[in-house]
């Protein structure tokens, strides 16, 4: 029987880091179906957007909508840190603001929205994601120079 290491914090595994990176790469590749491979079927996206289904399918629908709204959307990971089954990601969403978003008229400028996300994983799959996007930053970037 293997001795349990009490109080020892395990690092994120390579599998966990790969899962997190695939989550964001799905945006760049415009492949929302990747979520079916890397999320548990009952994955929780917290908070849900208005009318968003509470499962990977819910975020897939939002991704498809955003791909139409922002064709060049991409998420850039700035850092991933955490411990086994718990990860924090500091990232940014970048796109050219070519269509109205949340009542903000298009500027045709490249914009950057800060993202801060916390992921829980089990057996290499995402089970929960808590997220915060700086949509106010879009409003500030849409103002004149």
C-alpha positions in Angstrom: 0.0 0.0 0.0 1.3 3.4 -1.0 2.0 5.9 1.9 -0.1 9.0 1.7 1.8 12.3 1.7 -0.2 14.4 4.2 0.2 18.1 3.6 2.1 17.8 0.4 0.6 19.8 -2.4 0.8 18.1 -5.8 1.6 20.2 -8.9 -0.7 20.4 -11.9 -0.1 17.3 -14.0 0.9 17.5 -17.7 -2.5 16.1 -18.5 -4.3 18.8 -16.6 -2.2 21.6 -18.2 -2.9 20.0 -21.6 -6.6 20.0 -20.9 -6.6 23.7 -19.9 -4.5 24.6 -23.0 -7.0 22.7 -25.2 -9.9 24.6 -23.7 -8.4 27.9 -24.9 -7.1 26.5 -28.2 -10.7 25.5 -29.1 -11.4 29.2 -29.4 -8.5 29.8 -31.8 -9.3 26.7 -33.9 -13.1 27.6 -33.8 -13.8 24.1 -32.6 -16.3 24.2 -29.8 -16.8 20.5 -30.0 -13.4 20.1 -28.2 -15.3 20.8 -25.0 -17.0 17.4 -25.3 -13.6 15.8 -25.0 -12.1 17.9 -22.2 -15.1 18.7 -20.0 -17.3 16.3 -17.9 -20.8 16.1 -19.2 -22.1 18.0 -16.2 -19.3 20.7 -16.3 -20.4 23.9 -14.6 -19.7 27.3 -16.2 -20.0 29.8 -13.4 -21.7 32.3 -13.8 -23.9 31.3 -16.7 -24.8 33.9 -19.3 -28.5 34.7 -19.7 -30.3 31.7 -21.3 -27.1 29.7 -21.3 -27.5 25.9 -20.9 -25.7 24.5 -17.9 -23.3 22.1 -19.6 -20.5 22.1 -22.2 -23.3 22.6 -24.9 -24.1 25.9 -23.3 -20.7 27.4 -23.8 -20.5 25.8 -27.3 -23.5 27.8 -28.3 -21.9 31.0 -26.9 -18.6 30.2 -28.7 -20.5 29.8 -32.1 -22.2 33.1 -31.5 -19.0 34.9 -30.7 -17.2 33.3 -33.7 -19.9 35.0 -35.9 -19.7 38.3 -34.0 -15.9 38.4 -33.8 -14.4 36.2 -36.6 -10.8 36.7 -35.5 -11.4 36.0 -31.8 -8.5 34.4 -30.0 -7.7 33.7 -26.4 -4.1 34.2 -25.3 -2.9 32.5 -22.1 -0.5 34.7 -20.1 -0.1 32.2 -17.2 -1.4 29.0 -15.7 -0.8 28.3 -12.1 -2.2 26.1 -9.4 -2.1 22.7 -7.9 -3.4 19.2 -8.8 -7.1 19.5 -9.8 -7.1 23.3 -9.3 -5.8 25.9 -11.8 -6.0 29.6 -12.3 -5.6 31.1 -15.7 -4.8 34.7 -16.5 -5.5 35.3 -20.2 -6.9 37.8 -22.6 -9.5 37.6 -25.4 -8.5 39.6 -28.5 -10.6 40.4 -31.5 -11.4 43.1 -34.0 -14.5 45.0 -32.9 -16.4 44.8 -36.2 -20.0 44.4 -34.9 -22.1 45.8 -32.1 -21.5 44.0 -28.8 -23.7 44.6 -25.8 -24.9 47.9 -27.3 -21.4 49.1 -28.0 -21.1 50.2 -31.6 -18.2 48.7 -33.7 -14.9 50.6 -33.7 -13.1 48.3 -36.2 -10.2 48.3 -33.8 -8.4 45.4 -32.3 -9.5 45.1 -28.6 -8.3 43.1 -25.7 -10.5 41.8 -22.8 -8.8 40.5 -19.7 -9.9 37.1 -18.5 -9.4 35.5 -15.1 -10.6 32.0 -14.7 -10.4 29.2 -12.1 -10.8 25.6 -13.2 -11.4 22.5 -11.2 -10.4 19.2 -12.8 -10.9 15.5 -12.1 -9.3 12.7 -14.0 -7.8 15.2 -16.5 -11.2 16.7 -17.3 -12.7 20.1 -16.4 -15.6 19.8 -13.9 -16.1 23.5 -13.0 -14.9 26.9 -14.4 -15.4 30.2 -12.6 -14.7 33.1 -14.9 -14.6 36.8 -15.0 -14.3 38.8 -18.3 -13.5 42.6 -18.3 -16.3 43.6 -20.7 -16.1 47.1 -19.2 -12.7 47.2 -20.8 -14.4 46.9 -24.2 -16.5 50.0 -23.4 -13.3 51.9 -22.4 -11.5 50.8 -25.6 -14.4 51.9 -27.7 -14.1 55.5 -26.6 -12.2 57.9 -28.8 -8.4 58.0 -28.7 
